[in-house]
Amino acid sequence: MALPKDAIPSLSECQCQICVEILIEPVTLPCNHTLCNPCFQSTVEKANLCCPFCRRRVSSWTRYHTRKNSLINMELWETIQKHYPKECKLRISGQGSEEIVDDYQPIRLLSEPGELRREYEEEISKVEAERRASEEEENKASEEYIQRLLAEEEEEEKKQAEKRRSEVEEQLKNDEELARKLSINIVSFRR
């Protein structure tokens, strides 16, 4: 929390965003997020050594400032004690301050009548179109795969038929050669 030197912070600016109470012994992290020391002890130091707001690691910073005993933002702590002593006493004694008012009002965005239904139907249409496109793509891929398998099978059948034909021709050639030799042997044997 960066304040000009003479500026008086509002009560809501002196509020811890974790416990939603006045900052007691405020700790300003290197990422400039400020929280009260009890919240720092319970959420940062004992839990995960990260800023609870932006998740920046503060382990080295914490060890260094703990050793130097400089975790507390003394300037801010003195300013808070000076301007809000009653609230500090209440908080230190364990009582909550009733005066801290969260002046944050969320912006309420309302949709026009039928807008949600229209968005829903548009999303459904997109999903349906994507599903149809996906199915068409799958069908096309399946058809191509089947055609490729059929072509490979046909090619394999052609190769097998050619192999059988060449084997038959080779066998016929061998049979003819054997028959010729036998006929020569028979003729020469008869003489």
SULGI-V913241 format. One record per backbone hydrogen bond with DSSP energy under -1.0 kcal/mol. CO is the residue of the C=O (numbers start at 1). NH is the residue of the N-H. If there is no record, write none. Layout:
co->CO nh->NH
co->CO nh->NH
This chain:
co->4 nh->7
co->12 nh->15
co->14 nh->23
co->16 nh->20
co->21 nh->16
co->24 nh->37
co->26 nh->73
co->27 nh->35
co->29 nh->32
co->33 nh->29
co->35 nh->27
co->36 nh->40
co->37 nh->41
co->38 nh->42
co->39 nh->43
co->40 nh->44
co->40 nh->45
co->41 nh->46
co->44 nh->49
co->49 nh->58
co->51 nh->55
co->56 nh->51
co->58 nh->62
co->59 nh->63
co->60 nh->64
co->61 nh->65
co->62 nh->66
co->63 nh->67
co->64 nh->68
co->65 nh->70
co->72 nh->74
co->73 nh->77
co->74 nh->78
co->75 nh->79
co->76 nh->80
co->77 nh->81
co->78 nh->82
co->79 nh->83
co->80 nh->84
co->84 nh->88
co->85 nh->89
co->86 nh->90
co->87 nh->91
co->88 nh->92
co->89 nh->93
co->90 nh->95
co->91 nh->94
co->101 nh->103
co->112 nh->115
co->114 nh->118
co->115 nh->119
co->116 nh->120
co->117 nh->121
co->118 nh->122
co->119 nh->123
co->120 nh->124
co->121 nh->125
co->122 nh->126
co->123 nh->127
co->124 nh->128
co->125 nh->129
co->126 nh->130
co->127 nh->131
co->128 nh->132
co->129 nh->133
co->130 nh->134
co->131 nh->135
co->132 nh->136
co->133 nh->137
co->134 nh->138
co->135 nh->139
co->136 nh->140
co->137 nh->141
co->138 nh->142
co->139 nh->143
co->140 nh->144
co->141 nh->145
co->142 nh->146
co->143 nh->147
co->144 nh->148
co->145 nh->149
co->146 nh->150
co->147 nh->151
co->148 nh->152
co->149 nh->153
co->150 nh->154
co->151 nh->155
co->152 nh->156
co->153 nh->157
co->154 nh->158
co->155 nh->159
co->156 nh->160
co->157 nh->161
co->158 nh->162
co->159 nh->163
co->160 nh->164
co->161 nh->165
co->162 nh->166
co->163 nh->167
co->164 nh->168
co->165 nh->169
co->166 nh->170
co->167 nh->171
co->168 nh->172
co->169 nh->173
co->170 nh->174
co->171 nh->175
co->172 nh->176
co->173 nh->177
co->174 nh->178
co->175 nh->179
co->176 nh->180
co->177 nh->181
co->178 nh->182
co->179 nh->183
co->180 nh->184
co->181 nh->185
co->182 nh->186
co->183 nh->187
co->184 nh->188
co->185 nh->189
co->186 nh->190
co->187 nh->191
